[in-house]
């Protein structure tokens, strides 16, 4: 005999659904708890690690850079806030803010010479000279990190790559592809001539002169008419070390 | 670092474009500033008082990088010193320039100090004695330029610290201090 649907059957089905739901919730809760536990273990391990290697992190630039890499992989940014655990434990936030301020200082002091473009190497070198008294050594990686923190100020601090070199830009000049190519060329000797630019890049003379004039106006280039061959040279203080030496003396 | 005798040259001296007057205003201002400091520094340490533009001047040529300042550039740097009150053209055609690494009033101060230190407050001296006498040996006054010294003395005369008079027996001028 076929059973007709009745209230009993419906109730049984509803009860079963409830059971399943409860079970599911339990499983999910268990999993989250486990996850939370793992995370907190991980965090405390990371903290232990940081505490244990505090001095290495503060003093050894290579170690510091590896520590940053590790933090980035697990989604922790020790620089995200100056307050809180990381800053208190490592004082790492202050360190980078201090670097940031000094970097701004150096960029301003050398701007008259290099037009607001400076080699990362040079910047780092001057920074180290200025910080001679401080205990911690500073690497190029630290400079890059400090500069990336300056971006929030919207002040136009930026790291650009020209050829193999990294340059730090502190003026809002837009360098286009032509300018970049000229700067890259200038890295070889420190200067270029109109003829060289035309020949090596196969540009029309108008294009070369135009790009060079812009670089001149921006204060990134200086002319030199003193060579025996009578050809005007365009020098780029930002790609030769001399620029920052000049600046470093006035700091 | 490159040296001129005992004088340490700044790094920019080896960077060729600093020997060409820059066309862009900001860059040129910085260039002029660096040259002004260098010229004053050099003249102070070498005790030079006059720069003649048409004669060789070691600071205006760098044989290492084969660069020399053009006449126009020299004129621009010295004129900038003139407008700062740290130099004076000695002729209208800008051929000779008097370099005042001490301003006239600073030279006058040095004269006063010299007078006090040597107890000459109310004595009489000739101008040449001040410049070349034994008392001034070892001080900055020794061997100083006569034109500048006369200017400093005239300033002091104006302030009533001394009187300048024409000597009777010699061509030299005399100075009567009256500091008390």
Boltz contact constraints between the chains, C-beta under 6 A:
constraints:
  - contact:
      token1: [A, 112]
      token2: [B, 30]
      max_distance: 6.0
  - contact:
      token1: [A, 216]
      token2: [B, 24]
      max_distance: 6.0
  - contact:
      token1: [A, 217]
      token2: [B, 24]
      max_distance: 6.0
  - contact:
      token1: [A, 219]
      token2: [B, 26]
      max_distance: 6.0
  - contact:
      token1: [A, 219]
      token2: [B, 27]
      max_distance: 6.0
  - contact:
      token1: [A, 222]
      token2: [B, 17]
      max_distance: 6.0
  - contact:
      token1: [A, 222]
      token2: [B, 22]
      max_distance: 6.0
  - contact:
      token1: [A, 223]
      token2: [B, 20]
      max_distance: 6.0
  - contact:
      token1: [A, 224]
      token2: [B, 16]
      max_distance: 6.0
  - contact:
      token1: [A, 224]
      token2: [B, 17]
      max_distance: 6.0
  - contact:
      token1: [A, 224]
      token2: [B, 20]
      max_distance: 6.0
  - contact:
      token1: [A, 225]
      token2: [B, 20]
      max_distance: 6.0
  - contact:
      token1: [A, 226]
      token2: [B, 19]
      max_distance: 6.0
  - contact:
      token1: [A, 226]
      token2: [B, 20]
      max_distance: 6.0
  - contact:
      token1: [A, 226]
      token2: [B, 67]
      max_distance: 6.0
  - contact:
      token1: [A, 235]
      token2: [B, 17]
      max_distance: 6.0
  - contact:
      token1: [A, 242]
      token2: [B, 11]
      max_distance: 6.0
  - contact:
      token1: [A, 242]
      token2: [B, 15]
      max_distance: 6.0
  - contact:
      token1: [A, 245]
      token2: [B, 11]
      max_distance: 6.0
  - contact:
      token1: [A, 246]
      token2: [B, 11]
      max_distance: 6.0
  - contact:
      token1: [A, 246]
      token2: [B, 12]
      max_distance: 6.0
